[in-house]
Amino acid sequence: MVWQKLALAVCLLAVWTVGHARDCGDGQIEISGQCCNTCPPGTYMEKFCSDRLQSVCSPCPTGHFSDQHHTFDRCEPCRVCQQENSEKCTATTDATCSCRSGFLCSDSICSSCEEDKCVTGEERKRIDVPSGAGLMKYSYQCEPLCSEHAYFDTRDNTCKPRIECSAYGLAERFPGNKTHNSVCDKPDMRRDDGSTSSVILGVGFVSLSVVLLLFLSYTCVKNQRKHTENRSPVRAASTNHSEFHLSKEESGLHLISQAESKDSNSLDQVHLEQVTSC
């Protein structure tokens, strides 16, 4: 009997709900027995409907939004981002946050950021922790990309085994790390007792001395040639009489002397001919 009464009550409630739902149209809701219009996205309900007036909706103020039909008397405040906005807040959509390079989102909506502490050669592992209201908190751990005896080659973007210097009978200069291979000490690079350094210094000193000697010799020869060239014109001037130029008076006297000499020679020739004829 009790179950029959309960079933009848459920049926009456369903019929009543369907009847009221049919009375209100799309975008309306029943409030106090009356179908009231809901406010569309980007607005809020400033005044509720009454017997004589329908609902009054107003635009969301700056910094607020509503993304669905509702009957609330206010809009939701926009999300505040700690670093950057991927998408800015509008009247109908909330802001979307992001972090700058080198930082990571600390939750599913990226409301705050934390520094990325992982370096090259490490991979980032994210751990999700539920925190209620559909929000997911994030935490991060850095783990090596390669095994203990390998390194991450950034050029080939892959893990490679590190060289074991002892396997080749060589000393190890650098043990290698997460991103660099080991460096072995070659036999010709090992330290000696100082004899090599002494030989290098001796050869260098001898070479420097030879260069200095050649330079001094060249300088002396060059100066000697200059001195010789400066004295040569004086000797030529003192020995070559044909290059002297006489003045006009001296040239005249020289010509007269030559003429008198010719006349004297002519007279001597005539006198000699007369004596011969006698």
C-alpha positions as CSV (number, residue, x, y, z in Angstrom):
1,M,0.0,0.0,0.0
2,V,2.8,2.4,0.9
3,W,4.6,1.6,-2.4
4,Q,1.5,2.4,-4.4
5,K,1.1,5.8,-2.7
6,L,4.8,6.6,-3.3
7,A,4.5,5.6,-7.0
8,L,1.4,7.8,-7.4
9,A,3.2,10.8,-5.8
10,V,6.1,10.4,-8.2
11,C,3.8,10.3,-11.2
12,L,1.9,13.4,-10.1
13,L,5.2,15.2,-9.6
14,A,6.4,14.2,-13.1
15,V,3.1,15.4,-14.7
16,W,3.3,18.7,-12.8
17,T,6.9,19.3,-13.9
18,V,6.2,18.5,-17.5
19,G,3.1,20.7,-17.5
20,H,5.1,23.7,-16.2
21,A,8.0,23.0,-18.5
22,R,5.6,23.1,-21.4
23,D,4.2,26.4,-20.3
24,C,7.7,28.1,-20.4
25,G,9.4,28.6,-23.7
26,D,13.0,28.3,-24.7
27,G,15.4,30.6,-22.8
28,Q,12.8,30.9,-20.0
29,I,12.6,29.5,-16.5
30,E,9.7,29.3,-14.0
31,I,10.1,31.6,-11.0
32,S,7.3,31.8,-8.5
33,G,4.9,30.3,-10.9
34,Q,5.8,32.6,-13.7
35,C,8.0,32.0,-16.8
36,C,10.8,34.5,-16.7
37,N,13.4,35.2,-19.5
38,T,17.0,34.2,-18.7
39,C,19.8,36.5,-19.4
40,P,22.0,35.6,-22.4
41,P,25.9,35.3,-22.2
42,G,27.6,38.6,-21.6
43,T,24.8,40.0,-19.5
44,Y,23.4,39.7,-16.0
45,M,19.8,39.9,-14.6
46,E,19.4,43.4,-13.3
47,K,15.7,43.0,-12.4
48,F,13.7,39.8,-12.1
49,C,10.4,39.4,-13.9
50,S,7.1,40.2,-12.2
51,D,3.5,39.9,-13.0
52,R,3.6,43.0,-15.2
53,L,7.3,43.1,-16.3
54,Q,9.7,40.7,-17.9
55,S,13.3,40.1,-16.8
56,V,15.7,43.1,-17.3
57,C,19.3,42.1,-18.4
58,S,22.3,44.4,-18.5
59,P,25.8,44.0,-20.0
60,C,28.6,42.6,-17.8
61,P,30.9,45.4,-16.5
62,T,34.6,45.5,-17.5
63,G,36.6,42.7,-16.0
64,H,33.6,40.4,-15.7
65,F,31.9,37.8,-18.0
66,S,29.1,35.3,-18.3
67,D,29.4,32.4,-20.7
68,Q,25.9,30.9,-20.6
69,H,22.2,31.7,-20.1
70,H,21.5,32.4,-16.4
71,T,19.4,34.2,-13.9
72,F,22.2,35.5,-11.7
73,D,22.3,39.1,-10.6
74,R,26.0,39.5,-11.4
75,C,28.7,38.4,-13.8
76,E,31.7,36.3,-12.9
77,P,35.0,38.2,-12.4
78,C,37.7,37.5,-15.0
79,R,40.6,35.3,-14.1
80,V,43.8,37.2,-13.1
81,C,47.0,35.8,-14.7
82,Q,50.3,35.9,-12.9
83,Q,52.4,36.3,-16.0
84,E,50.8,36.3,-19.4
85,N,47.4,36.0,-21.1
86,S,47.0,33.5,-23.9
87,E,43.5,34.9,-24.5
88,K,42.1,38.1,-22.9
89,C,38.9,38.2,-21.0
90,T,35.7,39.2,-22.9
91,A,32.1,39.7,-21.9
92,T,31.4,36.1,-22.9
93,T,34.7,34.3,-22.2
94,D,37.1,34.1,-19.3
95,A,40.8,34.8,-19.7
96,T,43.3,32.0,-20.5
97,C,46.6,32.2,-18.7
98,S,50.1,31.1,-19.7
99,C,53.7,31.3,-18.4
100,R,56.8,32.8,-19.9
101,S,59.6,30.8,-21.3
102,G,61.5,29.0,-18.5
103,F,58.4,28.8,-16.3
104,L,55.7,26.1,-15.8
105,C,52.0,26.3,-14.9
106,S,51.4,25.2,-11.3
107,D,47.7,24.2,-11.9
108,S,45.3,23.3,-14.7
109,I,44.2,26.9,-15.3
110,C,47.8,28.3,-15.1
111,S,46.7,30.8,-12.4
112,S,50.3,30.8,-11.1
113,C,53.7,29.9,-12.5
114,E,56.9,28.3,-11.1
115,E,60.4,28.2,-12.4
116,D,61.4,25.3,-14.7
117,K,64.4,23.7,-12.8
118,C,65.1,21.0,-15.4
119,V,68.2,21.4,-17.6
120,T,69.4,19.9,-20.8
121,G,69.8,16.2,-20.5
122,E,66.8,15.9,-18.1
123,E,63.2,15.1,-18.8
124,R,60.3,16.8,-16.9
125,K,57.8,14.5,-15.1
126,R,54.5,16.1,-14.1
127,I,52.4,14.9,-11.1
128,D,48.7,15.9,-11.0
129,V,47.1,16.5,-7.6
130,P,43.3,17.1,-7.4
131,S,42.5,20.1,-5.3
132,G,38.7,20.4,-5.6
133,A,36.3,22.5,-7.7
134,G,37.6,20.7,-10.8
135,L,41.1,22.3,-10.3
136,M,44.2,20.2,-10.7
137,K,47.5,21.2,-9.0
138,Y,50.8,20.3,-10.7
139,S,54.2,19.4,-9.3
140,Y,57.3,18.6,-11.3
141,Q,60.3,16.3,-11.0
142,C,63.4,16.3,-13.2
143,E,64.8,12.9,-14.2
144,P,67.8,12.1,-16.4
145,L,67.1,11.4,-20.0
146,C,70.0,8.9,-20.3
147,S,71.4,6.1,-18.2
148,E,74.2,6.5,-15.8
149,H,77.0,5.7,-18.3
150,A,75.5,7.7,-21.2
151,Y,75.2,11.4,-22.1
152,F,72.6,13.3,-24.1
153,D,74.0,14.5,-27.5
154,T,72.2,17.8,-28.2
155,R,73.2,17.9,-31.8
156,D,71.7,14.4,-32.6
157,N,69.0,14.8,-29.9
158,T,69.7,11.3,-28.6
159,C,71.6,9.4,-25.8
160,K,75.0,8.0,-26.5
161,P,77.4,5.9,-24.3
162,R,80.3,7.7,-22.7
163,I,83.8,6.6,-23.6
164,E,85.7,4.6,-20.9
165,C,89.3,5.9,-21.1
166,S,90.6,3.1,-18.9
167,A,89.5,0.5,-21.5
168,Y,92.0,2.1,-23.9
169,G,94.8,2.4,-21.3
170,L,94.4,6.2,-21.2
171,A,94.0,8.6,-18.3
172,E,90.8,10.5,-18.0
173,R,91.0,14.3,-18.3
174,F,87.2,14.9,-18.0
175,P,84.7,12.3,-16.7
176,G,81.8,13.6,-18.8
177,N,78.3,14.5,-17.5
178,K,74.7,14.5,-18.6
179,T,75.4,16.4,-21.9
180,H,79.1,15.8,-22.6
181,N,81.2,12.8,-23.4
182,S,84.3,11.8,-21.5
183,V,87.7,13.2,-22.6
184,C,90.7,11.0,-22.5
185,D,94.3,12.2,-22.0
186,K,96.3,11.2,-25.2
187,P,99.9,9.9,-24.7
188,D,101.5,12.9,-26.3
189,M,99.5,15.2,-24.1
190,R,100.7,13.7,-20.8
191,R,102.9,15.9,-18.5
192,D,106.7,15.3,-18.7
193,D,109.6,16.2,-16.4
194,G,110.1,19.6,-17.9
195,S,112.7,18.7,-20.6
196,T,110.2,19.4,-23.4
197,S,109.6,22.9,-22.1
198,S,113.4,23.5,-21.8
199,V,113.9,22.4,-25.4
200,I,111.2,24.7,-26.6
201,L,112.6,27.7,-24.7
202,G,116.1,27.0,-26.0
203,V,115.0,26.8,-29.7
204,G,113.0,29.9,-29.2
205,F,116.0,31.8,-27.8
206,V,118.3,30.7,-30.6
207,S,115.7,31.6,-33.3
208,L,115.3,35.0,-31.7
209,S,119.1,35.6,-31.6
210,V,119.5,34.6,-35.3
211,V,116.7,37.0,-36.3
212,L,118.2,39.8,-34.3
213,L,121.6,39.2,-35.9
214,L,120.2,39.2,-39.4
215,F,118.4,42.4,-38.7
216,L,121.5,44.2,-37.4
217,S,123.6,42.9,-40.4
218,Y,120.9,44.2,-42.8
219,T,120.9,47.6,-41.0
220,C,124.7,47.9,-41.2
221,V,124.8,47.0,-44.9
222,K,122.1,49.5,-45.7
223,N,123.8,52.3,-43.8
224,Q,127.2,51.5,-45.6
225,R,125.5,51.7,-49.0
226,K,124.0,55.1,-48.1
227,H,127.4,56.4,-47.1
228,T,129.0,55.2,-50.3
229,E,126.3,56.7,-52.5
230,N,126.7,60.1,-50.8
231,R,130.5,60.3,-51.5
232,S,130.5,59.2,-55.2
233,P,129.2,62.5,-56.8
234,V,132.1,64.5,-55.1
235,R,134.8,62.2,-56.7
236,A,133.2,62.4,-60.1
237,A,133.0,66.2,-59.9
238,S,136.7,66.4,-58.9
239,T,138.0,64.1,-61.6
240,N,135.8,64.9,-64.6
241,H,137.1,68.3,-66.0
242,S,135.0,68.1,-69.1
243,E,131.8,68.6,-67.1
244,F,132.9,72.1,-65.9
245,H,131.2,75.0,-67.7
246,L,133.3,78.2,-68.4
247,S,131.9,81.7,-68.3
248,K,131.6,83.8,-71.4
249,E,134.9,85.8,-70.7
250,E,136.8,82.6,-70.0
251,S,135.5,81.1,-73.2
252,G,136.7,84.1,-75.2
253,L,140.2,84.1,-73.8
254,H,140.4,80.4,-74.5
255,L,139.5,80.9,-78.1
256,I,142.0,83.8,-78.6
257,S,144.8,81.6,-77.1
258,Q,143.9,78.8,-79.5
259,A,144.1,81.3,-82.5
260,E,147.4,82.7,-81.5
261,S,148.8,79.2,-81.1
262,K,147.6,78.3,-84.6
263,D,149.2,81.5,-86.1
264,S,152.6,80.8,-84.4
265,N,152.5,77.3,-85.8
266,S,151.8,78.7,-89.3
267,L,154.8,81.1,-89.1
268,D,157.1,78.4,-88.0
269,Q,156.0,76.3,-90.9
270,V,156.7,79.1,-93.5
271,H,160.2,79.9,-92.0
272,L,161.1,76.2,-92.2
273,E,160.1,76.0,-95.8
274,Q,162.2,79.1,-96.7
275,V,165.3,77.6,-95.0
276,T,164.8,74.4,-96.8
277,S,164.6,76.1,-100.3
278,C,167.9,78.0,-99.7
